[in-house]
Amino acid sequence: MKQKILNLLVLVLLPALFLASCTKTLVTKKSALAVNNIGTGDTAVSTVNTGLYQYIATDKNGNIYGLTMHQAYTGADTIYKIDAAGNKTFFYASLQTPGTDTVVIQTQLSCLTADSLGNVYTLSYNNATKIQDVIKISPAGSESVFFSNISQTLSDIQKILIDNSGTLYYYNNEGIRKVAPGGTPTTIYSGVSTFALDNAGNIYFFKTASIAANGNVSLELVRMNPAGVVTVLDNNQGSGFLAQNGQLVNIIDDIAVDNHGNVFVGNLSQYVNANSWTAKNIIYEISRTGIVTTLLPGTNGHVDGSLATAKIGRTISMITDGSGNLYFSETASNYFPGTGSYIRKVTF
């Protein structure tokens, strides 16, 4: 995975690179946050579905789409549709050719998003031509190429989103980029990792605030409006990074934003010293005004319930729906979806 702002930290990031393409990784050292754990009211965590889900999306009708990734070329990458009642149906799959002893995987899917009309978009990488296209799938399941040859590397593009005008946003080693239908991709902002997009066209992402002489990297969460004006929402999200034993290292897996401009951050918090390695999975909420709240405080496991009692695995992909509820795919593993992989929902 290529990230310009963290090239100097590549040795530290090697464990995160085992994640499949389209993963979202950014590293900081967490400073002391104004923690305000929530565990009252009707807010609760529930399990939507179980499966090898890595990427998720939601449409205007409240359906959830989950992309399952089959490792080691054991089968097709498949998108499933889960309706509001929890019914799961097949929606789309990558191409494969049955062989005598093996299955030949012709295409591989990664990333997932949906537009306001209910069309679903994914990346399809052709293993023979080495070309990656953006595929558009209608609500009825018909397929068309939305953008051809957007990349020639399977793991280059790491997230896709689409706005109300049909403009596609994605990020790769060049930064956050966008392309209108029939247009040419342009770079919006260089040197960032994962991002989120709200209905007003504002883009949210973490960027480097400073790099100290000792190598500490300080990050800040910002919002960029359609005119390109950048506003810092929170510069207390990271006070630096030290690649040495005994340090707390946080990997930001993904972020999502609701209709009110509140940002949710899926974070893997790792503490490493000479003799041990521990990890906690935490979800933070950063309000539009920059107030940081610990939404789920890092009790690992899989337990539904209130925010005070629920346990979660590592977040992979995060989205919000029109009602402001948060969905995320998770895995009990720190690397690949597998046994203990779910789609979870936080109902507010």
N, C-alpha and C positions, 0 to 999 in steps of 0.2 A: 504494500500500500504506500502510495506516494503522497507525502504531505510536506510542502516546502518549508513551512514554519518550524517543523520539528526534525529536519534532516539530521541535526546534530545529536538527536536523541534516539537514533534508529536502533541502537543496540538494546535500549530499554524497551522499545516497542515491539520487539520480535515476538513475544507471546501473543500480542493482540493480532498479529498478522496471520495467525492460524484461522481467523474468522474468514468466512467465505467472502466473495466479492460483494461490494455494496455495503460493507460494514462501516461504522462510523466511529472513529477513534481520535481522541484528543487527550493530551495528558497534562495534568496540573498537579500541584500539591495543594490540598485543601487547607485554607486558613480557617480560623474559628468563625463559624457562621452564627448569625442571629437565629438560633434554632427555636422553632415554635411548632412542635409536633402536634398534629391534629388527630383526634380520636373520638370526637363527639358528633352528635347529629346523625343524619342519615347517610353520610358518606361511607361507602363500603367497597371492598375489593371482592370481585367474583371471577370465576373461571368461565370463559366463553366457549372454548373448545380446546381439545387436546390433539396434538399432531406435531410434525416436524416443521413447524412454521418459523420462517425467518423474517419475512417482510409482510406488512399488513397495510390495508387501505380501507376506506369507507366511502360509500356513495351517498347521494342525496336522500335515498330512501332508508338509510340506516343499516344497510347490509354491510357486512364485514367481509373482506377478501383476504385470504391468507395464502402466501406462496410457500410451499414446502420445498426444501432443497434436499435432494438425494445425493449424499456423498458417495465417493468412490465409484461413480458411474454405475450405480445399481438400479437406476430407474429414471423415469421422466420427472422433471421439475413440474409441479402441478399447482394450479391456482384453484382454490376452493371458495365457494360463496356460502356465507353463513347468514341466514336471515335473522330478523329480530326475535323470532321464536326459538332460535338455536338450531334450526335445521341446516345441515351441511350437504351441499351438492357440488358436483364437479363443474368447473367453469372453463378451464383452459389448461393445456399441457404442452411442454416442449416436444419436439419431434424425436422419435427414436425408431430404429429399424431392428426387429428381432433377428438374431443370427443363430448359427448352429449351436454354439456354446455360450455366446455372450449377447448382450444387447448393445447395439451401436447407438450412442447418443449423438444425434445430429445437431441439436441446438441446446443451449443452456440458458435458463432464465435467471434474472436477478433484478432487484428493485421492483417497486410496485407503487402505483398511485392511481387516483381516479379524479375525473373532472365533475363539474356541476351538472352535467347531463347524464351521468351514470356510466360513462365510458371508462374502461380500465386500461392502464398503460403499464407495460413492462419492457425490460431489455431482453432481447433475444440474440445470443451469440452463436454464430455458426461455426462449428468446430472445423469444418473443411475449408471455408473461405477466410476464416479469421476476421469476419466482419460482424459488428454488433449494430442491430437496428432497434429503433423504438417501435414496439408493436402496440397498436390500438385495438382493443376488443370491445365491441358494442355490448349493451345489456343483453342482447339476444345471443351473443357469443360469436358473432362474425368478426373476422380478423382482417386488419389492413396495416400497411407499413406507414407509421406516422412520420418517421424521419429515418432515412436510410444512411447506413455507414456513419453513425455518430461516433464510433470508436472502432479501433482494430485490436483492442486489448480487453480480455474478459474482465479483469478486475480494475479497469481504469475508472469508470464511472461508479460512484459510491452512493448516490441517492438521486431520485428524480421526484419532482413535484410539478403540478400544472395549475395555472391560475384560471380565473373566470373567462379570460379572453382566449384561452387555448395556447398560451405561451408556456413552453416547457422550460423548467429550471433544473439544473443538475450541477453536481460538483465533481471535480477530478483533480489531477495534479496541478491544473492551471488555476483552480479556484472555483468560485460559483459562476456558472455560465447560464445563459438563456438563449432560446431559439424560438422565434415565432413560426407558425405554420408557413412553409415555403421559404423561410429565411435562412440566414447563416448564423451559426453560434457566435456569441460575443461574450467576453469575460466581464462580469460585474465587479467582482472583488477577488483579489488573489490572496493566496496563503491562508486559507481557512479550512476548517473541517466541516462537520455536519451542519445543516441549516434547517430552518423552518420558514413557512410562508403563511401569512394570514389572508383573510378575504379582501382586505384593502390593498393588497400588493406589497405590504411591508415584509422584508426579509430579516430573519433573526439568525445570528451566528456568533460563535466565539472567535475572537481574534487575539493575536499577541499584543499585549499592552507594553511589555518591556522584556528585555533579556539582560539579566545582571551579569557582571564580570565573572561571577562564579558559576554561571550556566543556569541559574534559576530563571524559569520562564513564567512570567505573569500574564494571565489571560483576563479578558473582559467580555461579557455578553453585550452585544450591541443590536440595535434595530436600524435598518436602512430603509427609508421611505422610497416611493417610486421615483422621486426626484434625485435620489442618491445621497441625501443627507443622513449622516450616521449619528445616532444617539446612544450613549453608553447607558445600559440599564443596570448593570452590576459589575463593579470592578473588584469585588471582594470574593469572587468565585474561585480565584486561585492566587496564592501569594508567592508562587514560585515552584520550581521543581529541582530536586537534587537526585542525580542518578547514583545513589550509594546506599549501602546497607542501613537499615533502621529508618528508612524514609517512607512516608505515606504518599502513595502514587494513585491518582485518580484518573480513570479512563472514561471519558464521556462517550457513551455508545450512541445516543441519539437525543434529539430535542423535538418537541412539538409545541404548538401554540394554539390557544383557544380563541374564540371570537372576541374575547375581552382583552386580548394581548398578554395574557398570562402564559409564561413559558414553563414547560416541564422538562426536566433534565434527567435522563437515565444515566446513572453513574456507578461504575465498578470501583470501589475503594479498596486498594491493596496496601497492606503493610508488610514490608519485607525486611528481615534482618538476617544475620549470618546463619541462624539455625532454624528459622521458621518462615512460613508464608501464610498470611490470612487474608481473607477478602470479605467485603460486605457489599451488598447490592442496595443502593439508595436511590430514591426518586426525590428530587427537589422541585419546588415550585418557586419561580421568580415572577413577582407581580409586575404589572406594567410600570409601576413606579420604582421597581428595583428591590422590593422587599423579598428576602430569601426565607423560605419556609421548608423545613424537612417534612415532606409529605408522607413518605414511607421510610422509616429510620434505619433500615439495613439489617433486619432480622432475616437471615437466609432460610429458604425453604419454600414450601407451597401450601399455604393455609389461607383460605378465604375468610373474610370477616371485616371488622372495622379497621380503620387505619392504625389503631393502637395495637391490634392483635394479628393483623394479616402478615404473612411472610411471602417473600418473592424471590425468584431467581434472577439471573442476569438479564437485563433488558436488552433487546436487540433492535426492535423497530417500535416507534411510538407515533400515535395519531390521536386527534380529538374529533368528536362528532359535532353536529350542529347544536346539540344541547349542552356542549361543554364537557361531556364525559371523556375520560382518558382511556385509551386502549394501548396495550403494549404486548409484544411477543416476548417470551422469556424462555430461558433454558437453565436447567440445573447445572449444566456444564459451563465453565468459563470461556469455552471456545465455540463448540458446534452445537446446533440444535440436535437433540436426540432424546433419550429417555428422560422424561421430566420437562418436555417442551410444551408450552401452552400459549393461548391468547388470553390475556387477563383484561379486566375492565375495572376502572375506578369510577363509580357512580357518585356524582356530586348532588 
